[in-house]
Amino acid sequence: MALTRAMSLLSELHHAARSLARAPGLVAVAVASLALGIGANATIFNFVNAIEFRPLPFPEADRLVDVHESNPAELCEGCAVGTSWPTFSAWRTSARTFAGLESYREASYALAGEQEPERVGGALVTAGLFPLLGVRPILGRGLVSSDDRPGAPGVVLIGHGLWVRRFGADSGVLGTAVRVNGTPRIVIGVMPPKFRFPEFATLWLPMAPEVQEMALDDRSLSIVGRLGPGVTLEASRLEMAGIARGLETRDSANYAGWTAGVSSLRADLTEDGSGQGFLLALAAAGFVLLIACANLANLFLARATARARELAVRVALGATRMRIAGHLLAESVLLGLAGGLAGLVLSLWGVRLIARLIGTDLPFWLVLGIDWRLVLFTSLLSLVAGVAFGLVPVLRMANSDVHEVLKSGAAGATPGRRDGRVRGALAIAQIALAIVLLAGAGLLVKSFLVVRRTDNLGYNPRGLLSAQIQLQAPRYEVPEQVGLMQEQLMERLRVQPMVEAAAIEHPEFLGAFVGNPSRITLEGRPEPVPISRGPRHGFAVSPDYFRLMEIPLDAGRGFTPADGPGAAAVAMINQSAAALLWPGSNAVGKRLRLDQGPWMTVIGVVGDIVVSPLGRGPEPLLYTAAAQSPARPFRLLLRYRGETATLATTLRAVARTVDADEPIEDVMTLEAGLAQWISPVRFMAWILATLGVVALLLSAVGIYGVMSYLVTRRTREIGIRMALGAEAANLRRYVLGYGFRLAAFGLALGLPAAFGLSRLLRGVLFSVNPADPLVFGAAALLLAAIAVGACWSPARRATRVDPLEALRAE
């Protein structure tokens, strides 16, 4: 029985393929439309699949978990952090539900040797981490317990990419001496290609020698565990919660309120929410496919109308309507599968395009490419699309009167009117879907244009070069050594011909976790300033900073070289901070302090600036004198003239004369840095704008098809009207008016949906109202104009109908 059904299905598909071969134009249009719609969906799903569903590239990855600490009183509700070395050691001793428990801490490191120093991503790891993950070096050996102890010889593992790029893939790299953060180390192994854990690490050091003196409240270590055989995630959670209660009982001073939690490692790696953006893009791509299906439904309805007599004859000769419906569906499903295959191939190009558009390296665990999930998704989408646009002609055929068709030699008048209503409804649906996409794309494009502006930042980013300097070598633990390095670097840069001004900026977080007060205390007030009433961020800056950034001084004075070590502690604030800290009074001369530091006198008030272009506007800021509190890392800012590339080379050369082991990172213009900052908005705007343009084109084609069908169906009527003296202008108005009514109905349905769905974009819109009337109005006008424009050619054709030819054809 099953074999008979299979043979019948193959026969039907073969017959459908032969039928389609006689209509190559229809096949080409259908496959191209579906390839665009399904290709867009497959491209976006490739990322969704990699983020949400594809297993991590480790053996038995579902057994890997992240272990962490949380405390709602100290952190936000649902937030978690890592743990400290002493706590990790206690967990390791007590836990029984894990086959292994290892630790890592991600950081960046200055790598130096015979070549120019560079900053690379890396991590401190315990010796058992890579065996726990199931990863082994491809060259040399991994870390062993004797490496991971205080006093052990310094060793380092390097990643495959770093080995190829810096060491020329030389197998003799083993035993090579390098300096990591100024400390000599020996290369002992090379990890496999593409392996980077955590995230972007390409260099690994033994952890224990670096964290032996780690405080209990320094919860900066990340913990990875592998569940033991037969152990469930819930059993591990219960055990870790019990261990946390035991630690709290023994040492309430350090563990009060803290508990331990366990979650899958995949959940920990994907918790940044990037999957939500791709899910939004997938929904938008789904709209494009729906529009394409509506177009093809119109196309197949026209084909069914043209074949009405043929199908009626087959019914009259004994073919069942079910058999004919199966034939029609077989044609549409074949086209759906062909379009799906083309879309799958197209998606491979789309994935590469999006990866380039993202502009940064993707995490190592984000494995893109074709797998069974992507093939299954594309196949199901192709089948659903094929059935969806094939159902319309099937339903039309099922409701047709065979006798009327055979008598009239065509579909008959009544089915013609019914077909027109169906085609109009499909065009209205296309317009409704398109306005949703266009409105969303318009909101994101406007948001991108707003955040890329540089005239509302409060400072002038043009003509500025910035560079990051980490100073992670052990000698820079001493603030005086940091200050000396900064002073020497600034002195040597100021004498360079291209440099007009130079300044230093060190960011500092002044807020606190939930439940803790701000770090700022005002003179005369016993309690620290509440978080909501004071600056959460500050900068330690050099004297030329405000002049270089062109930030106006509104009151008092700025920092000078005299505000150095040993001088009275001073600070500056911006207008927003002054209004919060001392509302209604002059802030100059007032005093404040950070934590238990010295009292600082406010010597000046400067204008507000926008710290983040993705923020919601200016925020209160506190500025301190960099020379009085030298800190690392810091950003170097240079206002210059001449070529950027030449200055970048000069900057690196000057930095090497100060410290040959310290790399200069992220050398770029300030405008380029701002562009990087807003790249997520640009990415989403580009995706939705591209899909919106495709939706617009497909909608225009759909409306054109409807109007062409209208003119063709009413050729005789139009000929009679013209024979009776109807004016061409009135016929044009009739056709254009019908198209405008379709657009109006589509907009009436689509605009409310667009208003509702725009709320989903609130999290990625900056300084733009989700219900922006300008954006919605422009999108509606554009779509209406495109709709009317698509009617123009059919309208002109209607006025050129020859009455005699029309009547003779009848």
C-alpha positions in Angstrom: 0.0 0.0 0.0 2.8 2.4 1.0 4.7 1.5 -2.2 1.6 2.2 -4.3 1.1 5.6 -2.7 4.8 6.4 -3.2 4.6 5.5 -6.9 1.4 7.6 -7.3 3.1 10.5 -5.7 6.2 10.2 -7.9 3.9 10.0 -11.0 2.1 13.1 -9.9 5.3 15.0 -9.3 6.6 13.9 -12.7 3.4 15.1 -14.4 3.7 18.4 -12.5 7.3 18.8 -13.6 6.3 18.2 -17.3 3.5 20.8 -17.0 5.8 23.4 -15.5 8.4 22.8 -18.1 5.9 24.3 -20.6 5.9 27.5 -18.6 9.6 28.5 -18.1 8.8 32.1 -17.5 6.5 31.3 -14.6 9.0 28.9 -13.2 11.8 31.5 -13.3 9.6 34.2 -11.6 8.4 31.7 -8.9 11.8 30.3 -8.1 13.4 33.8 -8.0 10.7 35.1 -5.7 10.9 32.1 -3.4 14.7 32.1 -3.4 14.6 35.7 -2.1 12.0 35.0 0.6 13.3 31.6 1.7 17.0 32.7 1.3 16.4 35.6 3.7 14.8 33.3 6.3 17.5 30.6 5.9 20.2 33.3 6.3 18.8 34.7 9.6 17.9 31.2 10.9 21.5 30.1 10.4 22.4 32.6 13.1 19.4 31.8 15.3 20.3 28.1 15.0 24.0 28.8 16.0 23.0 30.9 19.0 20.0 29.0 20.3 20.1 25.4 19.1 23.4 24.2 17.8 25.5 22.3 20.4 28.7 23.9 21.7 31.7 22.5 19.9 32.7 20.2 22.8 32.2 16.5 23.4 28.9 15.9 25.4 28.4 19.7 25.5 25.0 19.3 27.2 26.8 18.1 30.3 28.8 21.3 30.7 27.5 23.8 33.2 28.3 27.3 34.6 28.5 27.6 38.3 28.1 31.1 39.8 27.2 33.1 42.9 24.2 35.5 43.4 22.9 37.8 46.1 19.8 39.9 45.4 20.8 42.3 48.2 24.1 43.1 46.6 23.3 42.5 42.9 20.1 43.0 40.9 17.4 40.4 41.0 18.4 37.5 38.8 22.0 38.7 38.3 25.0 36.5 39.0 28.7 36.8 39.2 31.6 34.4 39.4 33.4 33.4 42.5 36.7 33.9 44.3 39.7 31.5 44.4 39.1 30.5 48.1 35.4 29.8 47.4 36.2 27.8 44.2 38.7 25.7 46.2 35.9 25.0 48.8 33.5 24.1 46.1 36.0 21.7 44.5 36.5 20.0 47.8 32.8 19.6 48.7 30.9 19.1 45.4 30.2 15.5 44.4 27.8 16.0 41.5 30.5 17.0 39.1 32.9 14.9 37.1 35.2 17.9 37.2 35.1 21.6 38.3 37.5 24.1 36.7 38.0 27.8 36.6 39.0 30.6 34.2 39.3 34.4 34.1 39.3 36.2 30.8 41.6 39.2 30.3 43.8 40.8 27.7 47.6 40.5 27.7 50.6 42.3 26.3 52.5 39.8 24.2 56.1 40.8 23.4 59.2 39.1 22.0 61.3 39.7 18.9 58.4 41.3 17.1 56.4 44.5 17.9 54.3 44.0 21.1 50.6 43.5 20.7 47.5 43.1 22.9 45.8 39.7 22.6 42.8 38.2 24.3 43.6 35.5 26.8 42.7 33.9 30.0 44.0 32.4 33.3 42.9 28.8 33.4 43.2 25.9 35.8 45.2 23.0 34.5 42.2 20.7 34.1 40.0 23.1 32.1 40.9 21.9 28.6 40.7 18.2 29.5 37.3 19.0 31.1 36.1 20.6 27.8 37.6 17.7 25.8 40.1 19.8 23.9 43.8 18.9 23.4 46.7 20.9 21.9 47.6 20.0 18.3 51.3 20.8 19.1 53.2 20.3 22.3 51.4 19.7 25.6 48.7 21.3 27.7 48.9 22.6 31.2 49.6 20.1 34.0 49.2 20.4 37.7 52.9 21.1 38.2 52.5 24.3 36.0 49.5 25.4 38.0 51.2 26.1 41.4 53.0 29.1 42.9 56.7 29.2 42.1 56.4 27.1 38.9 58.3 28.1 35.8 56.3 30.5 33.6 54.6 28.8 30.7 52.0 29.8 28.1 49.7 28.1 25.6 48.9 29.9 22.4 46.0 29.6 19.9 46.3 28.4 16.4 45.6 31.8 14.8 48.2 33.5 16.9 50.7 30.7 16.1 50.1 31.2 12.4 50.1 35.0 12.4 52.9 35.8 14.8 55.1 32.7 14.6 54.5 31.8 10.9 53.1 28.3 11.9 56.6 27.2 12.8 56.6 23.9 14.6 59.8 25.0 16.4 57.7 27.5 18.4 57.8 25.1 21.4 60.3 26.3 23.9 60.3 29.9 22.4 60.7 32.6 25.1 58.1 35.4 25.0 57.1 38.1 27.5 53.5 38.3 28.7 52.7 41.5 30.6 56.5 41.9 30.9 57.0 38.5 32.5 59.1 35.9 30.7 57.3 32.7 29.7 58.0 29.6 27.6 55.5 28.4 24.8 54.6 24.8 25.6 51.7 24.1 23.2 49.4 25.2 20.4 45.7 24.8 20.6 43.5 23.6 17.7 42.3 25.8 14.9 39.3 28.1 15.7 39.4 27.2 19.3 39.0 30.2 21.5 37.7 29.8 25.1 36.5 31.9 26.7 35.0 33.9 23.9 38.0 35.4 22.1 41.0 34.0 24.1 44.0 33.0 22.1 46.6 32.8 24.9 46.3 30.8 28.2 48.3 31.0 31.4 48.2 28.9 34.6 45.8 30.4 37.1 47.0 29.4 40.5 50.3 31.4 40.6 48.2 34.6 39.8 45.3 34.2 42.2 46.7 32.7 45.4 46.3 36.1 47.3 42.8 36.6 45.9 40.3 38.1 48.4 37.1 36.4 49.3 35.0 39.3 47.9 36.8 39.3 44.5 34.3 37.2 42.6 35.9 37.5 39.2 36.6 33.8 38.4 34.2 32.0 36.1 33.6 28.3 36.9 32.9 25.5 34.4 31.7 22.0 35.6 30.9 18.8 33.9 28.0 16.9 35.4 28.8 13.4 36.6 27.3 10.3 35.0 23.5 10.3 35.6 23.5 13.6 37.5 20.8 16.0 36.6 21.1 19.8 36.5 18.6 20.1 39.3 20.5 17.7 41.5 23.6 19.8 41.0 21.7 23.0 41.8 20.5 21.5 45.1 24.0 20.4 46.1 25.6 23.8 45.4 22.8 25.6 47.2 23.5 23.4 50.3 27.3 24.0 50.0 26.6 27.8 49.9 24.5 27.6 53.1 27.3 25.7 54.8 29.8 28.4 53.9 27.4 31.1 55.1 27.0 29.3 58.4 30.8 29.1 58.9 31.6 32.6 57.7 28.6 34.9 57.7 30.7 38.0 57.4 31.8 37.1 53.8 29.0 34.8 52.7 25.8 36.3 54.2 23.1 36.4 51.5 25.2 34.7 48.9 24.1 31.5 47.3 25.5 29.3 44.5 23.7 28.5 41.3 24.2 26.2 38.3 23.1 26.7 34.7 24.0 25.2 31.3 27.2 26.6 29.8 25.2 27.3 26.6 22.8 29.5 28.5 25.7 31.4 30.1 27.4 32.0 26.7 24.2 33.2 25.0 22.7 35.4 27.7 23.8 38.6 26.0 20.4 38.7 24.2 21.9 38.7 20.7 19.5 36.0 19.7 16.6 38.3 20.3 17.8 40.6 17.5 18.1 37.8 15.1 14.6 36.5 16.1 13.3 39.9 15.2 15.1 39.8 11.9 13.7 36.3 11.3 10.1 37.6 11.8 10.8 40.4 9.3 12.1 37.9 6.8 9.0 35.8 7.4 6.9 38.9 6.3 8.9 39.0 3.1 8.2 35.4 2.4 4.5 35.9 3.0 4.5 38.8 0.5 6.3 36.5 -2.0 3.7 33.8 -1.4 0.9 36.3 -2.0 2.5 37.3 -5.3 2.8 33.7 -6.4 -0.8 33.0 -5.3 -1.9 35.7 -7.7 0.3 34.3 -10.4 -1.0 30.8 -10.0 -4.6 32.1 -9.8 -4.0 33.7 -13.2 -2.6 30.4 -14.5 -5.6 28.5 -13.1 -7.9 30.9 -14.8 -6.1 30.4 -18.2 -6.4 26.6 -17.7 -10.0 26.6 -16.5 -11.3 25.0 -19.6 -8.6 22.3 -19.6 -9.3 21.4 -16.0 -13.1 21.4 -16.6 -12.6 19.0 -19.5 -10.5 16.7 -17.3 -13.3 16.7 -14.7 -15.9 16.0 -17.4 -13.9 13.0 -18.6 -13.9 11.5 -15.1 -10.9 13.0 -13.2 -11.8 13.7 -9.6 -11.5 17.2 -8.2 -9.2 15.7 -5.6 -6.9 14.4 -8.3 -6.7 17.8 -10.0 -6.2 19.6 -6.7 -3.3 17.2 -6.1 -1.8 18.0 -9.5 -2.0 21.8 -8.8 -0.5 21.4 -5.4 2.3 19.2 -6.8 3.2 22.0 -9.2 3.3 24.6 -6.4 5.2 22.2 -4.0 7.8 21.5 -6.7 8.3 25.2 -7.2 8.5 25.6 -3.4 11.2 23.0 -3.1 13.2 24.5 -6.1 12.9 27.9 -4.5 14.0 26.5 -1.2 17.1 24.9 -2.7 18.0 28.1 -4.4 17.3 30.0 -1.2 19.6 27.7 0.8 22.4 28.3 -1.7 21.7 32.0 -1.6 21.8 32.0 2.3 25.4 30.9 2.3 26.3 34.1 0.6 24.0 36.0 2.9 25.7 34.6 6.0 29.1 35.8 4.8 27.6 39.2 4.0 26.0 39.5 7.5 29.2 38.3 9.2 31.1 41.1 7.4 28.4 43.6 8.3 28.7 42.7 12.0 32.3 43.9 11.7 33.8 42.0 14.6 35.0 38.4 15.1 32.3 36.0 15.9 32.6 33.9 19.1 34.3 30.6 18.5 31.3 28.6 19.6 29.1 30.3 17.1 29.3 27.7 14.4 27.6 28.7 11.1 26.9 26.5 8.2 24.5 23.9 6.9 23.3 21.3 9.4 20.2 19.1 9.7 18.3 21.8 11.5 18.9 24.4 8.8 18.0 21.8 6.1 14.9 20.8 8.0 13.8 24.4 8.6 14.3 25.3 4.9 12.5 22.2 3.7 9.5 22.8 5.9 9.4 26.4 4.9 9.6 25.5 1.2 6.7 22.9 1.7 4.6 25.4 3.6 5.2 28.1 1.1 4.4 25.8 -1.8 1.2 24.7 -0.2 0.3 28.2 0.8 0.4 29.8 -2.6 -0.9 26.7 -4.3 -4.1 26.6 -2.2 -5.6 29.6 -3.8 -6.0 28.1 -7.3 -7.1 24.8 -5.7 -9.9 26.5 -3.8 -10.9 28.4 -6.9 -11.1 25.2 -8.9 -13.1 23.5 -6.2 -15.7 26.2 -6.3 -16.0 26.6 -10.0 -19.0 25.3 -12.0 -17.7 22.9 -14.7 -20.8 23.2 -16.9 -20.6 27.0 -16.9 -16.9 26.9 -17.8 -17.5 24.4 -20.6 -20.5 26.5 -21.9 -18.6 29.8 -21.8 -15.3 28.4 -22.9 -13.6 30.3 -20.1 -13.9 30.8 -16.4 -17.2 32.5 -16.7 -18.2 35.9 -15.5 -18.9 35.0 -11.9 -15.6 33.3 -11.3 -13.9 36.2 -12.9 -15.3 38.6 -10.4 -14.5 36.2 -7.6 -10.9 35.9 -8.9 -10.7 39.7 -8.9 -11.8 39.9 -5.3 -9.3 37.2 -4.3 -6.4 38.9 -6.1 -7.4 42.3 -4.6 -7.4 40.7 -1.1 -3.9 39.3 -1.7 -2.6 42.7 -2.8 -4.1 44.3 0.3 -2.4 41.7 2.4 0.9 42.4 0.7 0.6 46.2 1.4 -0.3 45.5 5.0 2.7 43.3 5.5 5.0 45.8 3.6 4.0 48.8 5.7 4.9 46.9 8.9 8.4 46.2 7.5 8.8 49.7 6.1 7.8 51.4 9.3 10.2 49.2 11.4 13.0 49.8 9.0 12.3 53.5 8.9 12.4 53.7 12.7 15.8 51.9 12.9 17.2 54.0 10.0 16.1 57.2 11.7 17.6 56.0 15.0 20.9 55.2 13.3 21.0 58.7 11.7 20.3 60.3 15.0 23.0 58.4 16.9 25.7 58.9 14.2 25.4 62.7 14.5 28.4 64.4 16.0 27.0 67.9 16.5 25.0 67.1 19.6 27.7 65.3 21.7 28.9 68.3 23.6 32.4 67.9 22.3 34.1 67.8 18.9 35.3 64.4 17.8 36.6 65.5 14.4 40.4 65.6 14.0 41.0 63.5 17.1 43.0 60.2 17.3 42.4 57.9 20.2 44.4 54.9 21.5 44.0 52.5 24.5 46.9 51.6 26.8 46.3 48.9 29.4 49.6 48.8 31.5 49.1 45.3 32.9 52.7 44.5 33.7 53.3 43.9 37.4 55.4 47.1 37.8 52.4 49.2 37.0 50.6 48.0 40.1 52.2 51.1 41.7 50.3 54.3 40.8 53.6 56.3 40.8 54.9 54.1 38.0 51.7 54.6 36.0 52.0 58.4 36.5 55.7 58.3 35.3 54.8 56.4 32.2 52.0 58.8 31.4 54.2 61.8 31.9 57.0 60.5 29.7 54.6 59.5 27.0 52.9 62.9 27.0 56.2 64.8 26.9 57.5 62.9 23.9 54.2 63.2 22.0 53.8 66.9 22.4 57.0 67.6 20.6 55.9 65.7 17.5 55.2 68.0 14.5 51.8 66.5 13.8 50.5 66.7 17.3 48.6 69.9 18.2 47.5 68.8 21.7 47.5 65.6 23.8 45.5 64.4 26.7 44.8 61.4 29.0 41.4 60.0 30.0 40.9 57.2 32.6 37.3 56.1 33.1 36.1 55.4 36.6 32.8 53.8 37.8 31.3 55.8 40.7 28.1 54.0 41.2 27.5 50.8 43.2 25.6 47.6 43.2 22.0 47.4 44.4 21.8 47.9 48.1 25.0 49.9 48.4 25.3 53.7 48.5 27.1 55.8 45.9 30.9 56.3 46.4 30.5 60.1 46.6 30.1 62.0 49.9 29.5 65.7 50.1 31.1 67.9 52.8 28.6 68.6 55.6 26.4 65.5 54.8 26.9 62.4 56.9 25.7 59.9 54.4 27.0 59.2 50.8 25.0 60.6 48.0 22.2 58.2 46.9 22.8 56.5 43.5 19.9 58.4 41.9 21.3 61.8 43.1 24.9 61.6 42.0 27.2 60.9 39.1 27.7 57.2 38.3 30.7 57.7 36.1 33.8 59.9 36.1 37.1 60.5 34.3 40.6 61.2 35.5 42.0 63.6 32.9 45.1 65.7 32.1 45.1 69.5 32.0 44.7 69.8 28.2 41.7 67.5 28.1 38.9 70.0 27.9 40.7 72.3 25.4 41.4 69.3 23.2 37.8 67.9 23.4 36.4 71.5 23.0 34.2 71.1 26.1 33.3 74.6 27.3 34.2 75.8 30.8 31.1 77.3 32.3 32.4 78.4 35.7 35.6 78.4 37.7 38.9 77.1 36.2 40.2 73.9 34.6 43.1 71.7 35.7 46.6 73.0 35.4 50.1 71.3 35.6 50.1 72.6 39.2 47.3 70.2 40.1 49.8 67.3 40.5 51.1 65.0 43.2 51.3 66.7 46.6 49.0 69.6 45.6 45.6 70.1 47.1 43.1 67.6 45.8 40.7 69.1 43.2 37.8 68.0 41.0 35.6 69.3 38.3 32.0 68.5 37.5 29.6 69.0 34.6 26.4 71.0 34.6 24.2 67.9 35.2 26.3 66.9 38.2 26.2 70.4 39.6 22.4 70.5 39.3 22.1 67.2 41.2 24.7 67.7 43.9 24.2 71.4 44.8 20.9 72.4 43.2 20.3 76.2 43.1 23.8 77.1 44.3 27.3 77.7 42.9 29.2 74.4 43.0 32.7 76.0 42.6 34.4 75.9 46.0 32.3 73.0 47.4 34.0 69.9 48.6 33.4 66.1 48.0 35.3 62.9 48.3 35.3 59.4 46.9 35.1 56.5 49.4 37.6 57.4 52.2 39.9 59.4 49.9 40.9 63.0 50.4 38.4 65.8 50.3 38.5 67.4 46.8 37.6 71.0 46.1 35.4 71.6 43.0 37.4 74.1 41.0 35.3 74.3 37.8 32.0 73.4 36.0 32.1 72.3 32.4 29.4 71.7 29.8 27.5 68.4 29.5 28.6 65.7 27.0 27.0 62.5 25.7 29.2 59.7 26.9 27.6 57.0 24.8 25.9 57.7 21.5 23.5 54.9 22.4 22.6 56.6 25.7 19.6 58.7 26.4 21.4 62.0 26.5 23.9 63.8 28.8 24.6 62.3 32.2 26.3 63.8 35.4 30.0 63.4 35.4 32.9 64.0 37.9 36.4 64.8 36.6 39.6 64.4 38.7 43.2 65.3 37.9 45.0 62.3 36.3 48.3 63.5 37.8 46.9 63.3 41.4 45.5 59.8 41.0 47.3 58.0 38.1 45.4 54.9 37.1 45.2 52.3 34.4 44.0 51.5 31.8 43.8 54.9 30.1 42.9 56.4 26.7 45.3 58.6 24.9 43.7 61.5 22.9 45.6 63.5 20.2 44.4 66.4 18.2 46.5 66.4 15.1 47.0 67.5 11.5 48.2 65.4 8.6 47.6 61.7 7.7 46.0 59.5 10.4 48.2 56.5 9.3 51.4 58.4 9.7 50.4 59.6 13.2 49.5 56.1 14.2 52.9 54.9 13.2 54.6 57.7 15.0 52.5 57.0 18.1 53.6 53.4 18.3 57.2 54.3 17.7 57.1 56.9 20.5 55.4 54.4 22.9 58.1 51.8 22.3 60.7 54.3 23.5 58.8 54.6 26.8 58.0 50.9 27.2 59.0 48.4 24.5 56.7 45.7 26.0 53.5 47.7 26.2 51.3 47.6 23.0 49.2 50.5 21.8 45.6 49.2 21.1 42.6 50.4 19.1 44.3 53.3 17.4 41.6 55.0 15.5 39.9 58.4 15.0 37.3 59.3 17.5 34.7 59.3 14.7 35.6 55.8 13.8 35.3 54.7 17.4 31.8 56.3 17.5 30.9 54.4 14.3 31.9 51.1 16.0 29.8 52.0 19.0 26.7 52.3 17.0 27.4 49.3 14.7 24.5 47.2 16.3 22.0 49.8 15.4 23.5 50.1 11.9 23.3 46.3 11.5 19.7 46.1 12.5 18.8 49.1 10.3 20.6 47.5 7.3 18.8 44.2 7.8 15.3 45.6 8.1 15.9 48.3 5.4 17.0 45.6 3.0 14.0 43.4 3.8 11.8 46.5 3.5 13.1 47.3 0.0 12.5 43.7 -1.1 9.0 43.8 0.4 8.3 47.1 -1.4 9.4 45.6 -4.8 7.4 42.5 -4.3 4.3 44.5 -3.3 4.7 46.7 -6.4 4.9 43.6 -8.6 1.8 42.2 -6.9 -0.2 45.3 -7.4 1.0 45.5 -11.0 -0.2 41.9 -11.5 -3.6 42.7 -10.0 -4.1 45.7 -12.2 -2.9 43.9 -15.4 -5.4 41.2 -14.6 -8.1 43.7 -14.1 -7.4 45.3 -17.5 -7.2 42.0 -19.2 -10.4 40.7 -17.7 -12.3 43.8 -18.6 -10.9 44.3 -22.1 -14.4 43.8 -23.7 -16.0 46.2 -21.1 -13.3 48.8 -21.7 -13.7 48.4 -25.5 -17.5 49.0 -25.3 -17.0 52.0 -23.1 -14.6 53.5 -25.5 -16.9 52.7 -28.4 -19.7 54.6 -26.6 -17.4 57.6 -26.2 -15.7 57.1 -22.8 -12.7 59.4 -22.4 -9.2 58.0 -21.8 -8.7 60.2 -18.8 -11.7 58.7 -17.1 -10.5 55.2 -17.8 -7.1 56.0 -16.3 -8.7 57.5 -13.2 -10.8 54.3 -12.9 -7.8 52.0 -12.9 -5.6 54.3 -10.8 -8.5 54.8 -8.3 -8.9 51.0 -7.9 -5.1 50.7 -7.2 -5.3 53.5 -4.7 -8.3 51.8 -3.0 -6.2 48.7 -2.6 -3.4 50.7 -1.1 -5.8 52.5 1.3 -7.3 49.2 2.5 -3.8 47.7 2.9 -2.6 50.7 4.9 -5.7 50.7 7.0 -5.0 47.1 8.0 -1.2 47.4 8.2 -0.7 50.7 10.1 -2.3 49.5 13.4 -0.2 46.3 13.3 2.9 48.4 12.6 2.2 50.7 15.5 1.8 47.6 17.8 4.8 45.7 16.6 7.0 48.8 16.7 6.9 48.5 20.5 9.2 45.4 20.1 11.9 47.8 18.7 11.9 50.0 21.8 15.1 48.4 23.1 17.1 49.2 20.0 15.7 52.7 19.3 17.6 55.7 20.6 16.1 59.2 20.7 13.3 58.0 18.4 9.7 57.5 19.4 8.4 54.0 18.4 5.2 55.7 17.1 7.1 58.4 15.3 4.5 60.1 13.0 7.0 61.3 10.5 8.4 57.8 9.9 4.9 56.2 9.7 3.6 59.0 7.4 6.6 58.7 5.1 6.3 54.9 4.9 2.6 55.1 4.1 3.1 57.8 1.5 6.0 55.9 -0.1 3.9 52.7 -0.3 0.9 54.5 -1.6 3.0 56.1 -4.3 4.6 52.8 -5.3 1.1 51.2 -5.4 -0.3 54.0 -7.7 2.9 53.9 -9.8 2.5 50.2 -10.3 -1.0 50.9 -11.7 0.3 53.4 -14.2 1.3 51.0 -17.0 -2.0 49.0 -16.8 -3.9 52.3 -16.8 -2.2 53.4 -19.9 -2.8 50.0 -21.6 -6.5 50.4 -20.7 -6.7 53.6 -22.7 -5.1 52.1 -25.7 -7.6 49.3 -26.1 -8.9 49.2 -29.7 -12.7 48.8 -29.4 -13.0 46.9 -32.6 -10.2 44.5 -31.7 -11.8 44.0 -28.2 -15.2 43.2 -29.6 -13.8 41.0 -32.4 -11.8 39.0 -29.7 -15.1 38.3 -27.9 
